[in-house]
């Protein structure tokens, strides 16, 4: 998890000990407390998590974290459910500070993605993503399946 960075998700798993199965449909009953660097716990800004997928990821819930909530070197997140027999293990997280270069790259990539630019990798060739000036490259995408143009894993930043 990145330090002092918004738009991050914290995953928790809720388990019903009475039925020995994932707890689904319980988002409204789950809350979390966050301790930063060993300090006092405070309620999460996200009052209740979102259930990821009751069918394909049963028991998995996502909390949205704010930059302020991640502004620490170490986080302890204790989530709990008010539903009987639902248990959630605490999460122990060491954060990583982003460098200015990391932030610049992520900002450019997010801008590129939100502008819905298309990458045509169907010819099996590398595609270069340019900065706003259309002259400065900042990433190259290589399709891992050239015959279909599917991009699965290879992104190199300039």
Backbone bond lengths (Angstrom), bond angles and torsions (degrees), N, CA, C in turn:
res aa  C-N    CA-C-N  psi(-1)  N-CA   C-N-CA  omega(-1)  CA-C   N-CA-C  phi
1 X - - - 1.448 - - 1.523 107.85 -
2 X 1.327 114.89 142.37 1.454 119.84 -179.04 1.527 111.01 -88.11
3 X 1.321 114.93 139.95 1.464 121.60 -179.81 1.526 110.42 -73.85
4 X 1.340 115.37 138.36 1.462 122.65 174.22 1.537 112.41 52.01
5 X 1.338 115.41 44.42 1.459 121.21 -177.21 1.529 109.10 -132.46
6 X 1.320 115.58 127.31 1.471 120.78 -179.92 1.522 110.88 -80.64
7 X 1.317 115.00 177.99 1.469 123.23 174.88 1.523 113.35 62.53
8 X 1.324 116.33 37.93 1.450 120.97 175.35 1.523 108.75 -113.73
9 X 1.305 115.14 153.40 1.467 121.13 -179.32 1.526 109.56 -111.49
10 X 1.324 114.75 139.28 1.461 121.30 171.60 1.519 106.96 -108.23
11 X 1.322 116.51 125.01 1.463 121.76 -179.49 1.520 109.74 -95.94
12 X 1.313 115.43 135.95 1.463 120.96 173.02 1.520 108.06 -132.14
13 X 1.330 114.73 155.00 1.453 120.49 178.38 1.525 108.01 -118.77
14 X 1.326 115.87 125.65 1.466 122.06 -179.93 1.531 108.20 -104.65
15 X 1.341 114.94 126.89 1.465 120.70 -176.69 1.520 109.73 -121.94
16 X 1.323 116.05 130.12 1.459 120.89 176.83 1.526 107.42 -86.99
17 X 1.331 116.77 110.03 1.466 120.71 -177.37 1.525 112.07 -74.43
18 X 1.309 117.30 -21.06 1.468 120.67 178.46 1.511 112.76 -71.26
19 X 1.330 115.71 -37.53 1.466 120.23 -179.38 1.526 112.02 -105.98
20 X 1.338 116.44 -3.40 1.466 123.35 -176.35 1.522 111.16 51.52
21 X 1.350 114.47 50.65 1.457 120.30 -179.54 1.529 109.57 -146.93
22 X 1.335 117.21 164.43 1.467 120.04 176.80 1.528 110.20 -60.67
23 X 1.319 115.85 143.33 1.467 121.09 176.93 1.528 108.26 -90.26
24 X 1.319 116.56 111.51 1.462 121.12 178.88 1.527 109.35 -107.94
25 X 1.337 115.28 157.25 1.464 120.29 178.03 1.511 113.75 68.91
26 X 1.325 117.61 25.07 1.465 121.09 -173.17 1.531 113.74 -112.01
27 X 1.314 118.81 8.18 1.468 122.21 -173.89 1.522 113.13 -53.21
28 X 1.318 117.59 -42.68 1.472 120.75 -177.01 1.525 112.45 -66.03
29 X 1.329 117.06 -16.53 1.464 121.18 -177.81 1.528 112.84 -101.51
30 X 1.325 117.16 -1.29 1.465 121.30 -177.00 1.526 110.01 -102.97
31 X 1.316 115.80 133.49 1.461 123.41 174.80 1.521 108.25 -133.35
32 X 1.331 117.06 168.58 1.460 119.92 179.73 1.523 110.84 -140.20
33 X 1.314 114.28 149.88 1.458 123.62 172.78 1.523 106.92 -116.95
34 X 1.324 116.87 141.03 1.465 121.50 -178.14 1.515 110.07 -123.15
35 X 1.335 115.30 129.42 1.462 122.25 173.00 1.520 107.57 -109.31
36 X 1.333 116.27 129.25 1.461 121.23 179.23 1.527 108.68 -108.04
37 X 1.325 116.41 124.66 1.465 123.20 178.63 1.519 112.71 50.53
38 X 1.317 116.87 39.93 1.464 121.36 176.39 1.510 114.75 79.70
39 X 1.312 117.63 7.83 1.463 121.11 -179.85 1.519 111.82 -79.43
40 X 1.301 114.90 -178.42 1.460 120.85 -179.92 1.525 110.75 -62.75
41 X 1.307 115.77 147.91 1.467 121.03 178.25 1.527 110.60 -73.27
42 X 1.314 114.77 145.98 1.462 121.79 176.27 1.531 107.57 -137.16
43 X 1.328 117.63 148.46 1.472 119.88 179.68 1.525 111.28 -61.49
44 X 1.318 115.80 144.78 1.455 121.22 175.17 1.528 109.25 -64.34
45 X 1.332 116.26 146.08 1.464 120.49 175.83 1.530 110.86 -64.33
46 X 1.328 116.83 -28.07 1.457 122.50 176.72 1.525 106.66 -88.08
47 X 1.330 116.83 100.29 1.473 121.42 -172.78 1.520 112.67 -54.92
48 X 1.325 117.24 -42.03 1.466 122.01 179.08 1.521 108.77 -138.00
49 X 1.316 117.29 144.55 1.462 119.61 179.56 1.526 111.38 -76.44
50 X 1.309 114.40 174.50 1.459 122.08 173.51 1.523 107.60 -105.37
51 X 1.309 117.09 134.91 1.459 120.03 176.84 1.527 108.47 -73.90
52 X 1.311 117.14 128.55 1.461 120.51 -176.59 1.522 111.34 -64.48
53 X 1.321 117.67 -58.02 1.464 121.37 -178.80 1.525 107.23 -169.72
54 X 1.320 117.07 106.71 1.469 121.47 -174.68 1.520 112.82 -62.20
55 X 1.324 117.19 -26.37 1.463 120.16 -178.82 1.526 112.26 -88.89
56 X 1.321 116.42 -49.09 1.459 120.55 -173.59 1.523 114.53 -94.87
57 X 1.319 117.67 -16.38 1.468 122.38 177.10 1.531 108.37 -141.37
58 X 1.329 117.12 59.99 1.461 119.78 -175.26 1.527 112.08 -61.64
59 X 1.331 114.71 135.11 1.454 120.96 178.20 1.513 115.14 86.16
60 X 1.333 118.10 -3.07 1.465 121.32 -178.48 1.528 109.59 -95.97
61 X 1.331 114.92 127.16 1.464 122.39 -178.52 1.521 108.79 -127.15
62 X 1.344 115.98 148.81 1.461 122.07 -177.34 1.519 110.90 -121.38
63 X 1.338 115.16 125.94 1.457 121.18 172.11 1.526 107.67 -99.23
64 X 1.335 117.86 136.59 1.460 122.80 172.24 1.521 107.67 -86.23
65 X 1.329 116.67 126.47 1.460 120.23 -179.09 1.522 110.84 -106.17
66 X 1.313 115.62 142.00 1.463 121.45 177.56 1.530 109.16 -88.17
67 X 1.325 115.83 166.34 1.467 120.23 176.71 1.528 110.15 -59.37
68 X 1.324 117.47 -41.98 1.467 121.03 -179.19 1.527 111.35 -61.75
69 X 1.333 116.81 -35.83 1.464 120.04 -179.40 1.526 112.60 -71.14
70 X 1.322 117.50 -22.01 1.463 120.44 179.76 1.528 112.24 -103.13
71 X 1.322 117.38 8.16 1.469 121.57 -178.43 1.528 110.53 -83.20
72 X 1.329 115.29 69.34 1.460 122.62 179.23 1.516 107.66 -163.34
73 X 1.330 116.07 160.82 1.460 119.67 176.47 1.525 111.26 -79.55
74 X 1.333 115.48 -33.96 1.465 120.58 -179.77 1.522 109.95 -132.34
75 X 1.328 115.04 135.74 1.455 121.31 177.56 1.521 108.81 -121.20
76 X 1.321 115.58 142.86 1.456 121.54 167.99 1.524 104.86 -123.14
77 X 1.326 115.69 121.36 1.459 120.64 -179.72 1.519 108.04 -115.65
78 X 1.319 114.78 118.79 1.465 121.33 179.39 1.521 108.30 -111.14
79 X 1.327 114.71 106.26 1.464 120.14 177.27 1.518 108.24 -98.39
80 X 1.302 114.88 148.76 1.467 119.16 177.17 1.514 109.72 -147.09
81 X 1.325 113.92 155.59 1.454 120.75 177.20 1.517 108.84 -113.25
82 X 1.318 115.59 143.84 1.467 119.97 175.20 1.528 110.90 -82.25
83 X 1.325 116.68 -3.30 1.465 121.12 177.52 1.525 109.44 -78.96
84 X 1.321 116.27 133.54 1.468 121.21 179.72 1.524 110.76 -57.98
85 X 1.314 115.39 139.70 1.468 124.68 175.05 1.523 114.96 69.67
86 X 1.339 118.89 8.84 1.463 119.75 176.96 1.522 108.32 -96.35
87 X 1.335 114.71 122.71 1.467 121.82 -176.15 1.526 109.85 -116.66
88 X 1.340 115.89 137.36 1.466 122.54 177.22 1.529 107.39 -131.34
89 X 1.318 116.82 123.36 1.468 121.26 178.58 1.535 109.47 -71.25
90 X 1.348 117.01 146.51 1.470 118.50 175.25 1.530 110.66 -69.12
91 X 1.314 115.86 153.90 1.466 121.93 177.18 1.521 108.69 -106.94
92 X 1.324 116.57 130.58 1.461 123.32 177.48 1.518 107.10 -111.39
93 X 1.335 116.95 118.22 1.465 121.37 -170.15 1.523 110.31 -127.87
94 X 1.330 116.10 129.37 1.461 122.42 169.77 1.520 106.35 -100.64
95 X 1.315 117.19 124.09 1.463 120.58 -178.26 1.529 110.45 -88.05
96 X 1.326 114.62 161.97 1.458 122.29 178.24 1.521 107.31 -125.05
97 X 1.319 116.05 129.32 1.465 120.06 178.57 1.522 109.60 -76.94
98 X 1.320 116.33 136.28 1.459 121.43 175.64 1.520 109.38 -82.69
99 X 1.327 116.26 141.03 1.458 120.22 174.39 1.529 108.19 -81.92
100 X 1.314 116.45 167.55 1.464 120.49 177.87 1.525 110.31 -60.43
101 X 1.327 116.71 -36.72 1.457 120.86 178.33 1.526 111.06 -65.50
102 X 1.348 117.06 -41.55 1.465 121.18 177.37 1.523 110.43 -59.19
103 X 1.322 115.81 -46.38 1.463 120.90 -178.51 1.523 110.45 -62.31
104 X 1.329 117.20 -42.52 1.464 121.07 -179.79 1.527 110.79 -62.17
105 X 1.328 116.53 -43.72 1.464 120.42 -179.80 1.525 110.35 -65.45
106 X 1.328 117.22 -46.39 1.457 120.03 -179.55 1.526 111.70 -63.65
107 X 1.316 116.69 -38.02 1.462 120.89 178.55 1.525 110.55 -63.57
108 X 1.324 116.67 -44.55 1.459 120.44 179.23 1.518 111.35 -65.43
109 X 1.329 116.32 -43.03 1.459 119.64 -179.55 1.523 110.83 -65.29
110 X 1.338 117.15 -42.95 1.467 120.27 178.20 1.526 110.20 -61.86
111 X 1.341 117.04 -41.93 1.465 120.85 179.32 1.522 109.86 -63.07
112 X 1.324 115.98 -42.69 1.452 120.48 179.58 1.522 110.25 -62.48
113 X 1.323 117.24 -44.63 1.457 120.38 -178.72 1.530 112.06 -67.23
114 X 1.327 117.42 -39.25 1.459 119.72 -178.12 1.523 112.16 -74.24
115 X 1.325 117.90 -19.99 1.460 120.97 176.89 1.518 111.45 -84.95
116 X 1.340 116.84 4.32 1.463 123.11 175.62 1.514 113.20 55.07
117 X 1.304 117.18 36.74 1.453 118.94 174.33 1.516 108.49 -68.19
118 X 1.296 116.11 144.96 1.461 121.11 -179.83 1.522 110.31 -102.54
119 X 1.325 115.62 142.74 1.452 121.43 174.44 1.517 107.01 -109.73
120 X 1.322 116.90 120.05 1.459 120.58 177.81 1.520 108.00 -95.73
121 X 1.333 114.50 96.16 1.459 119.30 179.52 1.520 110.78 -107.48
122 X 1.320 117.13 14.41 1.462 119.95 -175.58 1.522 112.26 -69.66
123 X 1.326 116.71 -18.49 1.458 118.38 177.97 1.521 111.72 -83.44
124 X 1.345 117.13 0.36 1.460 121.33 178.53 1.515 113.75 80.58
125 X 1.315 117.12 3.44 1.458 120.55 -179.34 1.519 111.52 -94.29
126 X 1.313 114.91 160.79 1.458 120.67 174.34 1.520 108.70 -66.52
127 X 1.319 114.92 146.42 1.461 120.58 174.80 1.522 107.27 -118.05
128 X 1.315 116.20 137.47 1.454 120.98 -179.60 1.518 109.25 -106.64
129 X 1.316 115.37 134.40 1.462 121.67 176.46 1.521 106.89 -98.77
130 X 1.321 115.83 124.96 1.461 120.47 -177.34 1.520 111.26 -102.54
131 X 1.318 114.68 155.13 1.449 121.60 175.51 1.525 108.44 -69.22
132 X 1.321 116.56 177.99 1.465 120.72 -176.63 1.524 113.66 -56.81
133 X 1.339 116.98 -26.56 1.460 119.06 -178.87 1.531 112.47 -78.36
134 X 1.348 116.63 -2.70 1.462 123.02 -178.91 1.524 112.85 58.16
135 X 1.320 117.72 19.29 1.460 121.77 177.14 1.522 111.97 -124.24
136 X 1.321 117.48 -29.22 1.450 121.44 -175.36 1.526 110.52 -97.63
137 X 1.345 117.45 109.93 1.464 118.99 179.14 1.525 110.37 -75.38
138 X 1.346 116.17 140.36 1.451 117.37 174.20 1.509 113.09 -127.49
139 X 1.313 118.72 -3.58 1.458 119.67 173.53 1.523 109.69 -160.01
140 X 1.319 114.95 150.58 1.449 121.67 174.80 1.516 107.26 -124.82
141 X 1.324 116.39 132.04 1.457 121.53 179.11 1.522 107.93 -111.77
142 X 1.330 114.87 129.19 1.455 121.02 179.18 1.520 108.94 -116.03
143 X 1.323 118.06 124.90 1.466 119.22 179.19 1.522 110.44 -68.50
144 X 1.338 116.83 136.01 1.454 120.00 178.09 1.513 111.15 -85.92
145 X 1.338 116.18 -14.36 1.460 121.52 174.69 1.529 107.00 -127.38
146 X 1.349 116.39 81.56 1.472 119.63 -173.77 1.518 114.49 -54.87
147 X 1.329 117.76 -31.68 1.457 118.84 -177.07 1.528 112.96 -67.51
148 X 1.351 117.20 -26.77 1.463 119.64 178.68 1.523 112.02 -108.91
149 X 1.329 116.82 -12.98 1.456 120.51 -177.11 1.508 112.91 78.75
150 X 1.333 116.53 11.79 1.462 120.32 -179.13 1.521 110.13 -68.93
151 X 1.328 116.25 126.31 1.457 121.45 177.05 1.518 106.88 -100.66
152 X 1.316 117.20 114.41 1.454 119.74 -177.47 1.514 113.40 -111.05
153 X 1.323 117.57 -36.61 1.447 114.57 -170.17 1.519 117.39 -149.67
154 X 1.292 120.25 -14.45 1.445 119.49 -169.98 1.521 111.89 -100.93
155 X 1.313 116.33 104.90 1.467 121.86 173.72 1.510 106.73 -131.09
156 X 1.328 117.31 121.66 1.449 121.84 179.67 1.519 108.87 -114.62
157 X 1.322 116.23 126.21 1.464 120.31 -179.72 1.516 109.88 -93.20
158 X 1.355 115.38 140.66 1.452 121.12 -179.39 1.516 110.47 -72.89
